[in-house]
Amino acid sequence: MVKIFIIEKDKFFSSSLEAKFSYEGFEVKLPYDLSNNWFLIQEVKIYSPNFIILEPDLPFSYGQEILTGIKKENNLLNIPIVLFSEITGDYVDRLLNQGANYYFSKKNLNIDDFVSTINKIAKNKYKLNI
């Protein structure tokens, strides 16, 4: 089963993603606390997901700090990070250059399409054994 860790500020939106991914057969974890990067990264380490979905515009932190913290951990280094946000432009480019693997705009994609796309990425990833 593919495990996904979702870091999203909007509780309704994160619950919607959790429900849809779970329905599609994914195991999903939401963080206990978004206000402390260290604890958040520890949660990711313990859960050991196959994918991380990151909303880089968080109320208590910058996505860049979380991304950097995740990429510093050897056992998390190769986990694909999917940015899912309304943010565009240079900030997104920086995050992609610092190790995020994919970017999806919330403005242009509905949840069903997003989950379907992640499902296809996951299937291809395991077909290729990446």
C-alpha positions as CSV (number, residue, x, y, z in Angstrom):
1,M,0.0,0.0,0.0
2,V,1.3,3.5,-0.9
3,K,1.7,5.7,2.1
4,I,1.2,9.5,1.8
5,F,2.0,12.2,4.3
6,I,-0.1,15.4,3.7
7,I,1.2,18.7,5.0
8,E,-1.7,21.1,4.4
9,K,-2.8,24.2,6.4
10,D,-6.5,24.0,5.5
11,K,-8.2,21.3,7.7
12,F,-11.2,20.9,5.4
13,F,-9.0,20.5,2.3
14,S,-6.6,18.1,4.1
15,S,-9.5,16.0,5.3
16,S,-10.9,16.0,1.7
17,L,-7.5,14.8,0.4
18,E,-7.3,12.2,3.1
19,A,-10.7,10.9,2.3
20,K,-10.1,10.7,-1.4
21,F,-6.7,9.1,-1.2
22,S,-8.0,6.6,1.4
23,Y,-10.9,5.7,-0.9
24,E,-8.4,5.1,-3.7
25,G,-6.4,2.7,-1.5
26,F,-3.7,4.9,-0.2
27,E,-2.6,4.9,3.5
28,V,-2.7,8.6,4.6
29,K,-1.3,10.4,7.5
30,L,-1.9,14.0,8.5
31,P,0.6,15.8,10.9
32,Y,-0.3,16.2,14.5
33,D,1.1,19.7,14.7
34,L,2.1,22.2,11.9
35,S,3.6,24.7,14.2
36,N,6.9,23.0,14.9
37,N,9.1,21.9,12.0
38,W,11.3,19.6,14.1
39,F,8.3,17.6,15.3
40,L,6.8,17.6,11.8
41,I,9.9,16.1,10.3
42,Q,10.0,13.5,13.1
43,E,6.5,12.5,12.2
44,V,7.5,12.1,8.6
45,K,10.5,10.0,9.6
46,I,8.4,7.7,11.8
47,Y,5.7,7.3,9.2
48,S,8.2,6.7,6.4
49,P,5.8,7.6,3.5
50,N,6.2,6.9,-0.2
51,F,5.1,10.4,-1.1
52,I,4.9,13.8,0.8
53,I,2.3,16.3,-0.3
54,L,3.4,19.8,0.9
55,E,1.5,23.0,0.9
56,P,4.4,25.4,1.1
57,D,2.3,28.3,2.4
58,L,1.9,27.3,6.0
59,P,0.8,29.6,8.9
60,F,3.7,28.9,11.3
61,S,6.5,27.9,8.9
62,Y,7.9,28.2,5.4
63,G,7.6,25.2,3.1
64,Q,11.2,25.8,2.2
65,E,12.3,25.1,5.8
66,I,10.3,21.9,5.9
67,L,11.6,20.8,2.5
68,T,15.2,21.5,3.5
69,G,14.7,19.6,6.8
70,I,13.3,16.6,5.0
71,K,16.0,16.6,2.4
72,K,18.7,16.6,5.2
73,E,17.4,13.3,6.5
74,N,19.1,10.4,4.7
75,N,16.1,8.1,5.1
76,L,13.8,10.7,3.6
77,L,16.0,12.0,0.9
78,N,14.5,9.9,-2.0
79,I,10.8,10.4,-1.0
80,P,9.1,12.4,-3.8
81,I,7.7,15.7,-2.6
82,V,4.6,17.0,-4.3
83,L,3.9,20.7,-3.9
84,F,0.2,21.5,-4.0
85,S,-0.5,25.2,-3.6
86,E,-2.0,28.4,-5.0
87,I,1.5,29.9,-4.8
88,T,3.3,30.4,-8.2
89,G,6.4,32.0,-9.5
90,D,9.9,32.2,-8.1
91,Y,9.1,30.7,-4.7
92,V,7.8,27.5,-6.4
93,D,10.9,27.4,-8.7
94,R,13.2,27.7,-5.7
95,L,11.4,24.8,-4.0
96,L,11.6,22.6,-7.1
97,N,15.3,23.4,-7.4
98,Q,15.8,22.5,-3.7
99,G,14.4,19.0,-4.1
100,A,10.6,19.1,-4.6
101,N,9.7,16.8,-7.4
102,Y,6.3,18.0,-8.7
103,Y,4.1,21.1,-8.5
104,F,0.4,21.2,-8.9
105,S,-1.7,24.4,-8.7
106,K,-4.8,24.2,-6.5
107,K,-6.4,26.9,-8.8
108,N,-6.2,24.7,-11.9
109,L,-6.8,21.2,-10.6
110,N,-9.7,19.6,-8.7
111,I,-9.1,16.9,-6.0
112,D,-10.2,14.0,-8.1
113,D,-7.8,14.9,-10.9
114,F,-5.0,15.5,-8.4
115,V,-5.5,12.1,-6.7
116,S,-5.7,10.4,-10.1
117,T,-2.5,12.0,-11.2
118,I,-0.6,11.0,-8.0
119,N,-2.0,7.5,-8.4
120,K,-0.6,7.3,-11.9
121,I,2.8,8.7,-10.7
122,A,2.9,6.1,-7.9
123,K,2.1,3.2,-10.3
124,N,4.8,4.3,-12.7
125,K,7.3,4.8,-9.9
126,Y,6.8,1.2,-8.7
127,K,6.8,-0.1,-12.3
128,L,10.2,1.5,-12.8
129,N,11.3,0.6,-9.3
130,I,12.6,4.1,-8.7
